[in-house]
Amino acid sequence: MDAGQPPLKVPAPAHDPGPVVHEVAKKPAPPSAESLGKAAAVTLPSSFLPPPRASEYQVWRCTPAQDLLMAFSEGDAEASHDWLRLWSRRHAYTLERVVSASGERYQANAGVSSAEQASGDVKALPGEEGLEVWFKGSEAMLQNARGNLECVQDDRRVIHPTTQKPLLVAQGNEPGWQVSLDSEHNLLTLTAMQGLLDSPHEAQASERSAETEAGARSSGVQVVKLPYRVAREANDSRVLKAQLPADGKQGEPLQLV
């Protein structure tokens, strides 16, 4: 730099821009319990429900130890079922009826060609490869890539419309409990043996009618109605979360998968 030259002058800005401020987007407030309780009921994955035109459930006990639930399409004495929905411990499968010399035979991906399977255009669920069920009266043989199951029919129930019934009912024993989801709103009803919801939960049913409370005391059960939200979804399952009520503090979380 030449010391004899005057310093370079930087022109002043036309106006003072002021400090640069970056606005941080505010996180939306979590929905209130009241709004959750009024929200439309969550739609369950289709694999949890019997398909349209389903006429009955069947329970099958299999060896080695495995219990299976099946829903069959409508049929009568002259027209047999053309498909079935099969539930195992982990997945739900839809099988189509195929030609058999005797009995009734169903296969998964019956209409998929070997070329489509090889190309990967049609992806089979775990356990679906080679899945086949062959019925002969009250007995059946289930076969897939992992082996065979010999099954015997244990029970059968007619499927009724569920418009006025809970969307889903789950229950367990020792200790006894039941959870049912409202068919219209995001509300779940938790029924549990007396004491199951006590300390450390210290939960109380805050919105019970006098009649409900009297019935709960006489039957030795507690009934709590809670709004729930869908926390996440993956692999045809949904995680529903609710908060058990407590006196003067945050209640214990309740999670249903």
Secondary structure, 3 states (H helix, E strand, C coil): CCCCCCCCCCCCCCCCCCCCCCCCCCCCCCCCHHHHHHCECCCCCHHHCCCCCEEEEEEEEEECCEEEEEEEECCCCCCCCCEEEEECCCCEEEEEEECCCCCEEEEECCCCCHHHHHHCCCCCCCCCCCCEEEEECCEEEEEECCEEEEEEEEEEEECCCCCCCCCEEEEECCCCEEEEECCCECEEEEEEECCCCCCCCCCCCCCCCHHHHHHHHHHCEEEEEEECEEEEEECCEEEEEEECCCCCCCCCEEEEC
